[in-house]
Amino acid sequence: MTAPDAHDPQSERPGRIMCREMAEQPEALRRLLDEGAPLIHGTADRVAAQRPRFVLLTGRGTSDHAALYAKYLLEVRLGLPCGLTSMSTVTAYGARPDLRDVLAVTVSQSGGSPDLVASTRAAREAGAITVAVTNNPDSPLAAVAEHHIDILAGPERAPATKSYTSALLALYLFIERLGERLREGSEEGLREGPEEGPEEGAEEDDRSPSLSPPSPSPSSPAAPLPALAAGLLARQDEIKALAARYRFADRMVLTSRGYGYPTAMEAALKLMETSYISALAYSGADLLHGPLAMVDNISPVIAVVPDGRGGEALGPVLERLRGRGADLVVVGPKAQVEQASAGFVLPTDGVPEELQPILEIIPLQLLAYEVTIARGHDPDAPRALAKVTETR
């Protein structure tokens, strides 16, 4: 996939903005690794010095799925207990829980939704360590949080694509560094803080990389992601074939386990938002607790199969789906795709399971785009698109 040429007569075609923004993902990931990582590491160092014992994660829509991904990372990689907030407890009911020693991470593309701003402000007033993760460093959310992480995705006008993958990578970089520092602190007493703090009277700046290496080394597990993302975007013709097969679907079911579950949630949202298909996402475990009854051989089931423990946990679910004659579409390793009705093979060799969601979502973004075009709609202008959603 390449970005549309502004001088090409086809550059005014429906979906040109979403097409361009999806094509920008490899560069956005590369920019985050090269320029954003030192700043993110500095933020993680400062948060680690405050020794959080629990994490609350907040988001809406696509950002909520990024927060769910962070929940898996924090619990699996760091062993920190986490929860996803219900903002109405604060914004509608006025609850003010004691949040001392709690890390409150709020994820938002725009940083402008009133409920996100209000809940973050309330969390900080209640003693929480607050971190805003946004694509807008000048946003109200960035202003009210103690710390800010800029995902550096660049302006985004169509439904969120590059801001989602950039948010996942930013969260990964933050949480991996946080884990390193917390483990060091357990051994060395990190409560005492860094040896050299800011000069007296100087304010700390989250944008200072002084506590961090200049950028991830070439051996970083995340280093191959930009090239792998570009490779996936180059396979758009494979996705067009899937879109032709499913353009008339009235309903889709998406499922996964573990790190792949946020991907299934985000893919369902993209399909509903752009093509207006009723797309329902379930954890594979939840699918077996009732919703399996609606699965038939007509409506496709898209399974996001991680190459790792999440995929292993999903195995029995895939067997049940095949046993019911489901039209099963697999996004994942070649061996699983070959057992399905259709699918898309992901390049997972050497990619840790916790980084695979950054790749898993790309073919599903493309699928939402291609199905929407095939159904005669414009993915750049969904009926309900609002880049700043005014929820309270």
Contacts in CASP RR format, 6 or more apart in sequence:
PFRMAT RR
TARGET T0000
AUTHOR 0000-0000-0000
METHOD contacts of the structure
MODEL  1
MTAPDAHDPQSERPGRIMCREMAEQPEALRRLLDEGAPLIHGTADRVAAQ
RPRFVLLTGRGTSDHAALYAKYLLEVRLGLPCGLTSMSTVTAYGARPDLR
DVLAVTVSQSGGSPDLVASTRAAREAGAITVAVTNNPDSPLAAVAEHHID
ILAGPERAPATKSYTSALLALYLFIERLGERLREGSEEGLREGPEEGPEE
GAEEDDRSPSLSPPSPSPSSPAAPLPALAAGLLARQDEIKALAARYRFAD
RMVLTSRGYGYPTAMEAALKLMETSYISALAYSGADLLHGPLAMVDNISP
VIAVVPDGRGGEALGPVLERLRGRGADLVVVGPKAQVEQASAGFVLPTDG
VPEELQPILEIIPLQLLAYEVTIARGHDPDAPRALAKVTETR
1 19 0 8 1.000
1 22 0 8 1.000
1 23 0 8 1.000
1 233 0 8 1.000
1 234 0 8 1.000
1 236 0 8 1.000
1 366 0 8 1.000
2 23 0 8 1.000
3 19 0 8 1.000
3 20 0 8 1.000
3 23 0 8 1.000
3 24 0 8 1.000
4 10 0 8 1.000
4 11 0 8 1.000
4 13 0 8 1.000
4 16 0 8 1.000
4 19 0 8 1.000
4 20 0 8 1.000
5 11 0 8 1.000
10 16 0 8 1.000
14 373 0 8 1.000
14 376 0 8 1.000
14 377 0 8 1.000
14 378 0 8 1.000
14 379 0 8 1.000
14 380 0 8 1.000
15 158 0 8 1.000
15 369 0 8 1.000
15 372 0 8 1.000
15 373 0 8 1.000
15 378 0 8 1.000
15 379 0 8 1.000
15 380 0 8 1.000
16 380 0 8 1.000
17 157 0 8 1.000
17 158 0 8 1.000
17 380 0 8 1.000
18 158 0 8 1.000
18 159 0 8 1.000
18 161 0 8 1.000
18 274 0 8 1.000
18 369 0 8 1.000
18 379 0 8 1.000
18 380 0 8 1.000
19 369 0 8 1.000
21 156 0 8 1.000
21 157 0 8 1.000
21 158 0 8 1.000
21 161 0 8 1.000
21 162 0 8 1.000
22 161 0 8 1.000
22 162 0 8 1.000
22 233 0 8 1.000
22 362 0 8 1.000
22 365 0 8 1.000
22 366 0 8 1.000
22 369 0 8 1.000
23 233 0 8 1.000
24 154 0 8 1.000
24 162 0 8 1.000
25 161 0 8 1.000
25 162 0 8 1.000
25 165 0 8 1.000
25 166 0 8 1.000
25 229 0 8 1.000
25 233 0 8 1.000
25 362 0 8 1.000
26 226 0 8 1.000
26 227 0 8 1.000
26 229 0 8 1.000
26 230 0 8 1.000
26 233 0 8 1.000
27 226 0 8 1.000
28 152 0 8 1.000
28 153 0 8 1.000
28 154 0 8 1.000
28 162 0 8 1.000
28 165 0 8 1.000
28 166 0 8 1.000
29 165 0 8 1.000
29 166 0 8 1.000
29 169 0 8 1.000
29 225 0 8 1.000
29 226 0 8 1.000
29 229 0 8 1.000
29 358 0 8 1.000
30 226 0 8 1.000
31 152 0 8 1.000
32 151 0 8 1.000
32 152 0 8 1.000
32 153 0 8 1.000
32 166 0 8 1.000
32 169 0 8 1.000
32 170 0 8 1.000
32 173 0 8 1.000
33 169 0 8 1.000
33 173 0 8 1.000
33 215 0 8 1.000
33 216 0 8 1.000
33 220 0 8 1.000
33 222 0 8 1.000
33 223 0 8 1.000
33 225 0 8 1.000
33 226 0 8 1.000
34 215 0 8 1.000
35 152 0 8 1.000
35 215 0 8 1.000
36 150 0 8 1.000
36 152 0 8 1.000
36 170 0 8 1.000
36 173 0 8 1.000
37 173 0 8 1.000
37 212 0 8 1.000
37 215 0 8 1.000
37 216 0 8 1.000
38 209 0 8 1.000
38 212 0 8 1.000
38 213 0 8 1.000
38 214 0 8 1.000
38 215 0 8 1.000
39 149 0 8 1.000
39 150 0 8 1.000
39 206 0 8 1.000
39 207 0 8 1.000
39 208 0 8 1.000
39 209 0 8 1.000
39 212 0 8 1.000
40 149 0 8 1.000
40 170 0 8 1.000
40 173 0 8 1.000
40 174 0 8 1.000
40 177 0 8 1.000
41 173 0 8 1.000
41 177 0 8 1.000
41 209 0 8 1.000
41 211 0 8 1.000
41 212 0 8 1.000
41 213 0 8 1.000
42 177 0 8 1.000
42 206 0 8 1.000
42 208 0 8 1.000
42 209 0 8 1.000
42 210 0 8 1.000
42 211 0 8 1.000
42 212 0 8 1.000
43 131 0 8 1.000
43 147 0 8 1.000
43 148 0 8 1.000
43 149 0 8 1.000
43 174 0 8 1.000
43 206 0 8 1.000
44 173 0 8 1.000
44 174 0 8 1.000
44 175 0 8 1.000
44 177 0 8 1.000
44 178 0 8 1.000
44 179 0 8 1.000
44 181 0 8 1.000
45 177 0 8 1.000
45 181 0 8 1.000
45 194 0 8 1.000
45 211 0 8 1.000
45 212 0 8 1.000
46 147 0 8 1.000
46 204 0 8 1.000
46 206 0 8 1.000
46 211 0 8 1.000
47 103 0 8 1.000
47 129 0 8 1.000
47 131 0 8 1.000
47 147 0 8 1.000
47 178 0 8 1.000
48 177 0 8 1.000
48 178 0 8 1.000
48 179 0 8 1.000
48 181 0 8 1.000
48 182 0 8 1.000
48 185 0 8 1.000
48 190 0 8 1.000
49 181 0 8 1.000
49 190 0 8 1.000
49 191 0 8 1.000
49 193 0 8 1.000
49 194 0 8 1.000
50 103 0 8 1.000
50 129 0 8 1.000
51 101 0 8 1.000
51 182 0 8 1.000
51 190 0 8 1.000
51 191 0 8 1.000
52 80 0 8 1.000
52 101 0 8 1.000
52 102 0 8 1.000
52 103 0 8 1.000
52 129 0 8 1.000
53 80 0 8 1.000
53 101 0 8 1.000
53 102 0 8 1.000
54 80 0 8 1.000
54 81 0 8 1.000
54 82 0 8 1.000
54 83 0 8 1.000
54 101 0 8 1.000
54 102 0 8 1.000
54 103 0 8 1.000
55 71 0 8 1.000
55 74 0 8 1.000
55 80 0 8 1.000
55 81 0 8 1.000
55 82 0 8 1.000
55 83 0 8 1.000
55 102 0 8 1.000
55 103 0 8 1.000
55 104 0 8 1.000
55 105 0 8 1.000
56 82 0 8 1.000
56 83 0 8 1.000
56 84 0 8 1.000
56 85 0 8 1.000
56 99 0 8 1.000
56 102 0 8 1.000
56 103 0 8 1.000
56 104 0 8 1.000
56 105 0 8 1.000
56 123 0 8 1.000
56 128 0 8 1.000
57 67 0 8 1.000
57 68 0 8 1.000
57 70 0 8 1.000
57 71 0 8 1.000
57 82 0 8 1.000
57 83 0 8 1.000
57 84 0 8 1.000
57 85 0 8 1.000
57 104 0 8 1.000
57 105 0 8 1.000
57 106 0 8 1.000
57 107 0 8 1.000
58 67 0 8 1.000
58 84 0 8 1.000
58 85 0 8 1.000
58 87 0 8 1.000
58 104 0 8 1.000
58 105 0 8 1.000
58 106 0 8 1.000
58 107 0 8 1.000
58 116 0 8 1.000
58 119 0 8 1.000
58 120 0 8 1.000
59 66 0 8 1.000
59 67 0 8 1.000
59 85 0 8 1.000
59 106 0 8 1.000
59 107 0 8 1.000
59 108 0 8 1.000
59 116 0 8 1.000
60 108 0 8 1.000
60 113 0 8 1.000
60 115 0 8 1.000
60 116 0 8 1.000
60 389 0 8 1.000
60 391 0 8 1.000
61 269 0 8 1.000
62 109 0 8 1.000
62 160 0 8 1.000
62 163 0 8 1.000
62 164 0 8 1.000
62 266 0 8 1.000
62 269 0 8 1.000
63 107 0 8 1.000
63 108 0 8 1.000
63 109 0 8 1.000
63 167 0 8 1.000
64 84 0 8 1.000
64 107 0 8 1.000
65 164 0 8 1.000
65 262 0 8 1.000
65 263 0 8 1.000
65 265 0 8 1.000
65 266 0 8 1.000
65 269 0 8 1.000
66 107 0 8 1.000
66 133 0 8 1.000
66 164 0 8 1.000
66 167 0 8 1.000
66 168 0 8 1.000
66 171 0 8 1.000
66 262 0 8 1.000
67 84 0 8 1.000
67 105 0 8 1.000
67 107 0 8 1.000
68 84 0 8 1.000
68 261 0 8 1.000
68 262 0 8 1.000
68 265 0 8 1.000
69 168 0 8 1.000
69 171 0 8 1.000
69 259 0 8 1.000
69 262 0 8 1.000
69 357 0 8 1.000
70 82 0 8 1.000
70 105 0 8 1.000
70 107 0 8 1.000
70 171 0 8 1.000
70 175 0 8 1.000
71 82 0 8 1.000
71 83 0 8 1.000
71 84 0 8 1.000
72 258 0 8 1.000
72 259 0 8 1.000
72 261 0 8 1.000
72 262 0 8 1.000
72 354 0 8 1.000
73 171 0 8 1.000
73 172 0 8 1.000
73 175 0 8 1.000
73 176 0 8 1.000
73 354 0 8 1.000
74 80 0 8 1.000
74 82 0 8 1.000
74 175 0 8 1.000
75 81 0 8 1.000
75 82 0 8 1.000
76 354 0 8 1.000
77 175 0 8 1.000
77 176 0 8 1.000
77 179 0 8 1.000
77 354 0 8 1.000
78 175 0 8 1.000
78 178 0 8 1.000
78 179 0 8 1.000
78 182 0 8 1.000
80 103 0 8 1.000
85 104 0 8 1.000
85 119 0 8 1.000
87 115 0 8 1.000
87 116 0 8 1.000
87 118 0 8 1.000
87 119 0 8 1.000
88 115 0 8 1.000
89 95 0 8 1.000
90 96 0 8 1.000
90 118 0 8 1.000
90 119 0 8 1.000
90 122 0 8 1.000
90 123 0 8 1.000
91 114 0 8 1.000
91 115 0 8 1.000
91 118 0 8 1.000
91 119 0 8 1.000
91 392 0 8 1.000
92 392 0 8 1.000
96 122 0 8 1.000
96 125 0 8 1.000
96 126 0 8 1.000
97 126 0 8 1.000
98 126 0 8 1.000
98 127 0 8 1.000
99 123 0 8 1.000
99 126 0 8 1.000
99 127 0 8 1.000
99 128 0 8 1.000
100 126 0 8 1.000
100 127 0 8 1.000
100 128 0 8 1.000
102 123 0 8 1.000
102 127 0 8 1.000
102 128 0 8 1.000
102 129 0 8 1.000
103 128 0 8 1.000
103 129 0 8 1.000
103 131 0 8 1.000
104 120 0 8 1.000
104 123 0 8 1.000
104 124 0 8 1.000
104 128 0 8 1.000
104 129 0 8 1.000
104 130 0 8 1.000
104 131 0 8 1.000
105 130 0 8 1.000
105 131 0 8 1.000
105 133 0 8 1.000
105 171 0 8 1.000
106 116 0 8 1.000
106 119 0 8 1.000
106 120 0 8 1.000
106 130 0 8 1.000
106 131 0 8 1.000
106 132 0 8 1.000
106 133 0 8 1.000
106 141 0 8 1.000
106 145 0 8 1.000
107 133 0 8 1.000
107 134 0 8 1.000
107 167 0 8 1.000
107 171 0 8 1.000
108 116 0 8 1.000
108 132 0 8 1.000
108 133 0 8 1.000
108 134 0 8 1.000
108 139 0 8 1.000
108 141 0 8 1.000
109 134 0 8 1.000
109 135 0 8 1.000
109 136 0 8 1.000
109 156 0 8 1.000
109 160 0 8 1.000
109 163 0 8 1.000
109 167 0 8 1.000
109 387 0 8 1.000
110 134 0 8 1.000
110 135 0 8 1.000
110 136 0 8 1.000
110 139 0 8 1.000
110 387 0 8 1.000
110 388 0 8 1.000
111 117 0 8 1.000
111 132 0 8 1.000
111 134 0 8 1.000
111 135 0 8 1.000
111 136 0 8 1.000
111 139 0 8 1.000
111 140 0 8 1.000
111 141 0 8 1.000
111 142 0 8 1.000
111 388 0 8 1.000
112 136 0 8 1.000
112 139 0 8 1.000
112 140 0 8 1.000
112 141 0 8 1.000
112 388 0 8 1.000
113 141 0 8 1.000
113 388 0 8 1.000
113 389 0 8 1.000
113 390 0 8 1.000
113 391 0 8 1.000
114 390 0 8 1.000
114 391 0 8 1.000
114 392 0 8 1.000
115 391 0 8 1.000
115 392 0 8 1.000
116 141 0 8 1.000
117 140 0 8 1.000
117 141 0 8 1.000
117 144 0 8 1.000
118 392 0 8 1.000
120 130 0 8 1.000
120 132 0 8 1.000
120 141 0 8 1.000
120 144 0 8 1.000
120 145 0 8 1.000
121 144 0 8 1.000
123 130 0 8 1.000
124 130 0 8 1.000
124 144 0 8 1.000
124 145 0 8 1.000
124 146 0 8 1.000
129 146 0 8 1.000
129 147 0 8 1.000
130 144 0 8 1.000
130 145 0 8 1.000
130 146 0 8 1.000
130 147 0 8 1.000
131 145 0 8 1.000
131 146 0 8 1.000
131 147 0 8 1.000
131 148 0 8 1.000
131 149 0 8 1.000
131 174 0 8 1.000
132 139 0 8 1.000
132 141 0 8 1.000
132 142 0 8 1.000
132 144 0 8 1.000
132 145 0 8 1.000
132 147 0 8 1.000
132 148 0 8 1.000
132 149 0 8 1.000
133 148 0 8 1.000
133 149 0 8 1.000
133 151 0 8 1.000
133 167 0 8 1.000
133 170 0 8 1.000
133 171 0 8 1.000
133 174 0 8 1.000
134 141 0 8 1.000
134 142 0 8 1.000
134 148 0 8 1.000
134 149 0 8 1.000
134 150 0 8 1.000
134 151 0 8 1.000
135 150 0 8 1.000
135 151 0 8 1.000
135 152 0 8 1.000
135 153 0 8 1.000
135 154 0 8 1.000
135 156 0 8 1.000
135 163 0 8 1.000
135 166 0 8 1.000
135 167 0 8 1.000
136 142 0 8 1.000
137 148 0 8 1.000
137 150 0 8 1.000
142 148 0 8 1.000
147 206 0 8 1.000
148 206 0 8 1.000
149 170 0 8 1.000
149 174 0 8 1.000
149 206 0 8 1.000
151 163 0 8 1.000
151 166 0 8 1.000
151 167 0 8 1.000
151 169 0 8 1.000
151 170 0 8 1.000
152 166 0 8 1.000
153 162 0 8 1.000
153 163 0 8 1.000
153 166 0 8 1.000
153 167 0 8 1.000
154 162 0 8 1.000
154 163 0 8 1.000
156 162 0 8 1.000
156 163 0 8 1.000
156 387 0 8 1.000
157 380 0 8 1.000
157 387 0 8 1.000
158 379 0 8 1.000
158 380 0 8 1.000
158 385 0 8 1.000
159 270 0 8 1.000
159 273 0 8 1.000
159 274 0 8 1.000
159 368 0 8 1.000
159 379 0 8 1.000
159 382 0 8 1.000
159 385 0 8 1.000
161 270 0 8 1.000
161 365 0 8 1.000
164 266 0 8 1.000
164 361 0 8 1.000
165 229 0 8 1.000
165 358 0 8 1.000
165 361 0 8 1.000
165 362 0 8 1.000
168 357 0 8 1.000
168 358 0 8 1.000
169 222 0 8 1.000
169 225 0 8 1.000
169 358 0 8 1.000
172 222 0 8 1.000
172 354 0 8 1.000
172 355 0 8 1.000
172 358 0 8 1.000
173 216 0 8 1.000
173 222 0 8 1.000
177 212 0 8 1.000
181 190 0 8 1.000
182 190 0 8 1.000
184 190 0 8 1.000
185 191 0 8 1.000
194 211 0 8 1.000
198 204 0 8 1.000
216 222 0 8 1.000
216 223 0 8 1.000
217 223 0 8 1.000
221 351 0 8 1.000
221 352 0 8 1.000
221 355 0 8 1.000
222 355 0 8 1.000
224 351 0 8 1.000
225 355 0 8 1.000
225 358 0 8 1.000
225 359 0 8 1.000
228 347 0 8 1.000
228 351 0 8 1.000
228 359 0 8 1.000
229 358 0 8 1.000
229 359 0 8 1.000
229 362 0 8 1.000
231 347 0 8 1.000
232 346 0 8 1.000
232 347 0 8 1.000
232 359 0 8 1.000
232 362 0 8 1.000
232 363 0 8 1.000
233 362 0 8 1.000
233 366 0 8 1.000
235 344 0 8 1.000
235 363 0 8 1.000
236 366 0 8 1.000
236 370 0 8 1.000
238 344 0 8 1.000
238 363 0 8 1.000
239 344 0 8 1.000
239 363 0 8 1.000
239 366 0 8 1.000
239 367 0 8 1.000
239 370 0 8 1.000
240 370 0 8 1.000
242 329 0 8 1.000
242 342 0 8 1.000
242 343 0 8 1.000
242 344 0 8 1.000
242 367 0 8 1.000
242 370 0 8 1.000
243 367 0 8 1.000
243 370 0 8 1.000
243 371 0 8 1.000
243 373 0 8 1.000
243 374 0 8 1.000
244 374 0 8 1.000
245 342 0 8 1.000
246 252 0 8 1.000
246 300 0 8 1.000
246 329 0 8 1.000
246 367 0 8 1.000
246 371 0 8 1.000
247 371 0 8 1.000
247 374 0 8 1.000
247 375 0 8 1.000
249 277 0 8 1.000
249 299 0 8 1.000
249 300 0 8 1.000
250 277 0 8 1.000
250 278 0 8 1.000
250 299 0 8 1.000
251 277 0 8 1.000
251 278 0 8 1.000
251 279 0 8 1.000
251 280 0 8 1.000
251 299 0 8 1.000
252 268 0 8 1.000
252 271 0 8 1.000
252 277 0 8 1.000
252 278 0 8 1.000
252 279 0 8 1.000
252 280 0 8 1.000
252 299 0 8 1.000
252 300 0 8 1.000
252 301 0 8 1.000
252 302 0 8 1.000
253 279 0 8 1.000
253 280 0 8 1.000
253 281 0 8 1.000
253 282 0 8 1.000
253 287 0 8 1.000
253 291 0 8 1.000
253 294 0 8 1.000
253 295 0 8 1.000
253 299 0 8 1.000
253 300 0 8 1.000
253 301 0 8 1.000
253 302 0 8 1.000
254 264 0 8 1.000
254 265 0 8 1.000
254 267 0 8 1.000
254 268 0 8 1.000
254 279 0 8 1.000
254 280 0 8 1.000
254 281 0 8 1.000
254 282 0 8 1.000
254 301 0 8 1.000
254 302 0 8 1.000
254 303 0 8 1.000
254 304 0 8 1.000
255 264 0 8 1.000
255 281 0 8 1.000
255 282 0 8 1.000
255 283 0 8 1.000
255 284 0 8 1.000
255 287 0 8 1.000
255 301 0 8 1.000
255 302 0 8 1.000
255 303 0 8 1.000
255 304 0 8 1.000
255 314 0 8 1.000
255 317 0 8 1.000
256 263 0 8 1.000
256 264 0 8 1.000
256 283 0 8 1.000
256 284 0 8 1.000
256 303 0 8 1.000
256 304 0 8 1.000
256 305 0 8 1.000
256 306 0 8 1.000
256 310 0 8 1.000
256 311 0 8 1.000
256 314 0 8 1.000
257 283 0 8 1.000
257 284 0 8 1.000
257 285 0 8 1.000
257 306 0 8 1.000
257 310 0 8 1.000
257 311 0 8 1.000
257 313 0 8 1.000
257 314 0 8 1.000
257 317 0 8 1.000
258 283 0 8 1.000
258 306 0 8 1.000
258 309 0 8 1.000
258 310 0 8 1.000
258 311 0 8 1.000
258 313 0 8 1.000
259 306 0 8 1.000
259 310 0 8 1.000
259 353 0 8 1.000
259 354 0 8 1.000
259 356 0 8 1.000
259 357 0 8 1.000
260 304 0 8 1.000
260 306 0 8 1.000
260 310 0 8 1.000
260 356 0 8 1.000
260 357 0 8 1.000
260 360 0 8 1.000
261 281 0 8 1.000
261 283 0 8 1.000
261 284 0 8 1.000
261 304 0 8 1.000
262 357 0 8 1.000
263 304 0 8 1.000
263 357 0 8 1.000
263 360 0 8 1.000
263 361 0 8 1.000
263 364 0 8 1.000
264 281 0 8 1.000
264 282 0 8 1.000
264 302 0 8 1.000
264 304 0 8 1.000
265 281 0 8 1.000
266 361 0 8 1.000
266 364 0 8 1.000
267 279 0 8 1.000
267 281 0 8 1.000
267 302 0 8 1.000
267 304 0 8 1.000
267 361 0 8 1.000
267 364 0 8 1.000
267 365 0 8 1.000
267 367 0 8 1.000
267 368 0 8 1.000
268 279 0 8 1.000
268 280 0 8 1.000
268 281 0 8 1.000
269 279 0 8 1.000
269 281 0 8 1.000
270 364 0 8 1.000
270 365 0 8 1.000
270 368 0 8 1.000
271 277 0 8 1.000
271 279 0 8 1.000
271 367 0 8 1.000
271 368 0 8 1.000
271 371 0 8 1.000
272 278 0 8 1.000
272 279 0 8 1.000
273 368 0 8 1.000
273 382 0 8 1.000
273 384 0 8 1.000
273 385 0 8 1.000
274 368 0 8 1.000
274 369 0 8 1.000
274 371 0 8 1.000
274 372 0 8 1.000
274 377 0 8 1.000
274 379 0 8 1.000
274 382 0 8 1.000
275 368 0 8 1.000
275 371 0 8 1.000
275 372 0 8 1.000
275 375 0 8 1.000
275 377 0 8 1.000
275 379 0 8 1.000
276 375 0 8 1.000
276 377 0 8 1.000
276 383 0 8 1.000
277 371 0 8 1.000
280 291 0 8 1.000
282 291 0 8 1.000
284 314 0 8 1.000
284 317 0 8 1.000
285 313 0 8 1.000
285 317 0 8 1.000
287 317 0 8 1.000
288 317 0 8 1.000
288 320 0 8 1.000
292 320 0 8 1.000
292 321 0 8 1.000
292 324 0 8 1.000
295 301 0 8 1.000
295 321 0 8 1.000
295 324 0 8 1.000
295 326 0 8 1.000
296 324 0 8 1.000
296 325 0 8 1.000
296 326 0 8 1.000
297 324 0 8 1.000
297 325 0 8 1.000
297 326 0 8 1.000
297 327 0 8 1.000
298 327 0 8 1.000
299 327 0 8 1.000
300 326 0 8 1.000
300 327 0 8 1.000
300 328 0 8 1.000
300 329 0 8 1.000
300 341 0 8 1.000
301 321 0 8 1.000
301 326 0 8 1.000
301 327 0 8 1.000
301 328 0 8 1.000
301 329 0 8 1.000
302 329 0 8 1.000
302 330 0 8 1.000
302 331 0 8 1.000
302 364 0 8 1.000
303 314 0 8 1.000
303 317 0 8 1.000
303 318 0 8 1.000
303 321 0 8 1.000
303 328 0 8 1.000
303 329 0 8 1.000
303 330 0 8 1.000
303 331 0 8 1.000
303 336 0 8 1.000
303 340 0 8 1.000
304 331 0 8 1.000
304 332 0 8 1.000
304 360 0 8 1.000
304 364 0 8 1.000
305 311 0 8 1.000
305 314 0 8 1.000
305 315 0 8 1.000
305 318 0 8 1.000
305 330 0 8 1.000
305 331 0 8 1.000
305 332 0 8 1.000
305 333 0 8 1.000
305 336 0 8 1.000
306 314 0 8 1.000
306 332 0 8 1.000
306 348 0 8 1.000
306 353 0 8 1.000
306 356 0 8 1.000
306 360 0 8 1.000
307 332 0 8 1.000
307 333 0 8 1.000
307 346 0 8 1.000
307 348 0 8 1.000
307 351 0 8 1.000
307 353 0 8 1.000
307 356 0 8 1.000
308 353 0 8 1.000
309 353 0 8 1.000
310 353 0 8 1.000
311 336 0 8 1.000
318 328 0 8 1.000
318 330 0 8 1.000
318 336 0 8 1.000
318 339 0 8 1.000
321 328 0 8 1.000
322 328 0 8 1.000
322 339 0 8 1.000
326 341 0 8 1.000
327 341 0 8 1.000
327 342 0 8 1.000
328 340 0 8 1.000
328 341 0 8 1.000
328 342 0 8 1.000
329 340 0 8 1.000
329 341 0 8 1.000
329 342 0 8 1.000
329 343 0 8 1.000
329 344 0 8 1.000
330 336 0 8 1.000
330 337 0 8 1.000
330 339 0 8 1.000
330 340 0 8 1.000
330 342 0 8 1.000
330 343 0 8 1.000
330 344 0 8 1.000
331 337 0 8 1.000
331 343 0 8 1.000
331 344 0 8 1.000
331 346 0 8 1.000
331 360 0 8 1.000
331 363 0 8 1.000
331 364 0 8 1.000
332 343 0 8 1.000
332 344 0 8 1.000
332 345 0 8 1.000
332 346 0 8 1.000
332 348 0 8 1.000
332 360 0 8 1.000
333 345 0 8 1.000
333 346 0 8 1.000
333 348 0 8 1.000
334 345 0 8 1.000
337 343 0 8 1.000
337 344 0 8 1.000
337 345 0 8 1.000
344 363 0 8 1.000
346 356 0 8 1.000
346 359 0 8 1.000
346 360 0 8 1.000
346 363 0 8 1.000
347 359 0 8 1.000
348 356 0 8 1.000
348 359 0 8 1.000
351 359 0 8 1.000
368 379 0 8 1.000
369 379 0 8 1.000
372 378 0 8 1.000
372 379 0 8 1.000
373 379 0 8 1.000
END
